[in-house]
Amino acid sequence: MGNKKRVVVVGGGAAGLVAAISAARAGARVTIVEAGKRVGQKILKTGNGRCNMTNANIQLTDYYNGAAVMPLLEAYPSSRVLGFFGELGLLVTEEDQGRIYPFSNTANTVLDVLRDACKWNNVDVRNGQEVTEIAAAKPGYRLTCANKSTFDADAVVIATGGGTDLLSALGHTVEPFSPVLCPLKTDTKPLKGLAGVRARVRVSGYEDEEAAEPRIVSYGEVLFRDYGLSGIVIFDMSREIGAGGILSLDFLPQLSPSQCVNYFTAKYASLSTSINELFGRTPNFTELMCGCFHTRVNDAVVRMAGFKPSEPATAKTLPKIAATAKDFRVRVTGLAETNQAQVTRGGASPWEFDSLTLESRLKPGIYAAGETIDVDGRCGGFNLHWAWASGIAAGTAAAK
């Protein structure tokens, strides 16, 4: 035991746990120093409690700052991460769009196997200890906690997630932390009456009203809220589009603009014949839109186009209705529910760390993993994949 390399992992979240297990399995004597009462609590909230562990289709372009850690992402595809968990006895299943979950369908199972792996690999877990300083010592480093307790280490893995200033104190460039992957606040007037409604749409995000081309385009389910928009597709938008940006909702992504006009034209012609024979009038917008979308979405599209649902539709109004259904625009005013954001952006510059081992280029023996580094991915298991992959890489390297 005395000759084993001493590795201290600061932070017992997703990245910290796998870093500790990996270091211990590589032969190190490992201690996790966690500020909270228990390790891994944030894991339980991932994937709405189901833990979207990784994705079968990991690409470099799925990550902000991914180019800085390309060797690591290439060395740790989802198959290798799943191999790590397979060795711990975890069963998984793949769902739509490559999303991978524990077969149990609960995040508790993932945390259970990680906690057990810490036990079986003699990882010493110290909860309720907030590290406030890391200083050079001979040999290695000395970590001091808020309660004045200390830990000595030959190598340190910092995996504290968003909000740490430990790396800044060590001389690293650290971008301020901010929440991403969260709902968006928007102008609420166009969304009047839509709270609680869900719709599958194509969303195009523009930096501002003047932008000719979208910055990001995604397809999925949107949930209308009283303050704006939510849903996985909106979470992805929040990574790229901030206050002043424009979101364009396409309620008929399966139709081209001309096909959309043709659809409403044909429907109007059919309704006009029937309604004229029965009531001697033309159809109103409520009748025209019936069967297209949720009834409240129908009304919102009509109002956005400049009409009232109860007023008569005419052949001349159909292109405007079709255009609005394809390009329903709302202005973003900010982020919403930031306290429940799935991940943070910011942290230490990844360019200041080895692109495969995540060892500091400024302080040898210091490693970082997870959200501590300024790398984040889109929704769908990509952020947890980064936590696992970076933790395994840093922990394994720290033990050598």
C-alpha positions, -999 to +999 in steps of 0.1 A: +000+000+000+028+024+009+044+023-026+011+029-044+007+063-061-016+085-042-044+100-063-070+124-049-101+130-069-118+163-060-156+159-067-177+128-065-200+134-095-201+113-127-166+122-139-151+120-104-165+085-097-153+069-129-119+087-125-115+073-090-125+038-101-102+039-131-073+052-110-078+024-084-081-003-111-048+010-125-031+004-092-033+038-073-044+045-038-075+067-043-094+091-022-125+110-034-130+143-016-167+154-021-182+187-008-217+172-006-233+147+018-232+119-008-215+112-041-233+110-074-264+129-065-266+148-098-265+115-118-300+107-103-314+138-121-301+130-155-324+119-183-355+127-162-343+102-137-335+075-163-299+085-170-292+089-207-257+075-203-242+080-237-251+079-274-243+053-301-236+081-326-209+103-309-194+128-333-168+155-327-193+181-340-217+172-311-194+192-287-185+228-280-147+229-280-146+193-291-117+199-314-095+206-284-100+171-270-104+152-303-079+125-295-098+117-262-132+116-279-118+093-306-101+071-281-132+067-260-162+061-282-195+049-267-185+013-271-155+018-248-175+037-222-201+010-223-174-016-219-163+001-187-199-002-173-203-037-187-173-047-165-192-033-135-222-055-144-245-028-158-270-038-185-280-011-210-305-006-239-305+016-269-335+038-278-344+063-305-316+085-320-289+063-305-297+073-269-285+046-244-301+040-210-296+015-182-318-015-189-334-009-155-347+024-168-336+042-137-305+063-129-303+047-094-289+015-110-260+035-126-251+051-093-254+018-075-228+001-097-205+031-094-207+032-056-202-006-054-172-003-077-157+023-054-161-002-025-146-032-043-116-011-054-109+003-020-117+039-029-118+061+002-148+084-001-147+115+021-180+134+020-187+169+034-152+181+026-149+211+004-114+216-011-105+253-011-068+252-020-044+230-039-007+238-033+025+223-044+042+200-019+072+177-018+063+153-033+031+162-052+003+184-038-014+192-006-052+198-007-067+219+021-104+219+029-127+245+043-127+227+077-088+228+076-084+191+070-057+182+045-050+155+019-016+147+003-015+134-033+010+125-060-017+134-086-050+153-084-080+149-106-103+180-104-139+170-113-159+195-094-182+205-122-194+240-128-183+267-104-148+257-092-120+283-089-094+257-081-079+256-116-080+294-118-059+296-087-034+272-103-030+296-132-054+282-157-076+303-180-112+298-168-143+310-186-172+320-163-197+293-158-232+297-172-261+273-176-269+257-209-293+230-220-323+246-204-357+261-215-358+295-232-379+326-223-395+342-253-420+369-262-452+354-248-478+372-270-474+349-300-477+319-276-509+330-259-530+300-249-504+274-258-490+266-223-489+228-218-492+220-255-466+198-272-458+198-309-432+180-331-416+208-352-384+217-370-368+246-351-343+270-368-324+294-345-312+328-357-288+350-339-310+380-344-338+394-367-313+404-393-296+370-397-303+355-431-292+319-422-299+299-391-271+292-366-287+259-357-315+237-370-330+208-351-361+186-351-381+173-322-408+179-297-414+214-283-433+220-250-450+254-248-447+270-214-462+301-199-428+318-202-417+304-235-405+271-249-390+239-234-382+204-246-350+186-258-349+205-291-351+238-272-324+227-248-301+223-278-311+257-290-301+272-257-265+263-264-264+286-294-293+312-292-295+338-265-315+369-257-323+387-289-322+356-310-351+343-331-367+308-331-386+298-362-410+269-357-420+249-387-452+230-379-452+212-412-415+201-418-426+172-440-440+197-466-421+221-488-435+257-489-452+251-522-467+218-509-479+236-479-498+262-500-512+233-521-524+215-490-543+245-477-556+254-512-570+219-517-585+219-483-601+253-488-616+242-521-631+211-506-645+229-475-659+258-496-680+234-517-695+216-486-700+247-464-715+267-492-740+240-500-750+236-464-747+272-450-743+295-480-709+308-469-672+302-471-652+284-444-637+304-415-601+299-403-612+276-375-628+253-400-598+256-424-573+247-397-593+218-382-572+186-383-539+203-390-524+207-355-536+209-319-566+233-318-547+258-298-518+257-322-543+262-350-555+294-334-520+307-327-510+302-363-541+321-375-534+350-351-497+351-360-508+354-397-529+385-388-564+370-388-590+359-363-600+323-361-637+331-365-634+353-396-639+340-431-609+326-450-603+335-486-581+321-513-559+351-510-552+344-473-540+309-479-503+317-488-500+337-456-514+309-435-491+284-452-461+307-447-468+312-410-473+274-404-438+270-419-421+300-402-438+308-369-413+332-353-408+341-316-381+363-301-359+348-273-356+370-242-333+348-221-328+314-204-354+299-181-352+276-151-314+280-150-313+263-116-323+231-134-300+234-164-286+200-174-251+212-178-229+244-175-208+260-201-175+275-191-146+262-170-109+257-177-097+261-213-093+226-228-063+238-248-043+240-216-046+203-210-032+172-228-058+163-254-058+126-245-049+123-208-063+158-196-031+164-176-025+201-171+002+216-194+009+242-166+009+220-135+022+184-141+003+159-119-030+180-120-058+165-142-093+177-149-125+160-160-161+166-168-177+200-166-146+214-149-132+217-185-149+240-210-164+212-231-202+206-234-224+186-258-259+187-270-288+167-255-290+130-261-264+115-238-234+135-251-227+153-218-227+122-197-205+106-223-180+134-219-181+130-181-174+092-183-148+094-211-129+123-195-131+107-161-118+073-173-090+090-193-079+113-165-081+087-137-062+061-157-034+086-166-032+100-130-024+065-117+006+060-139 
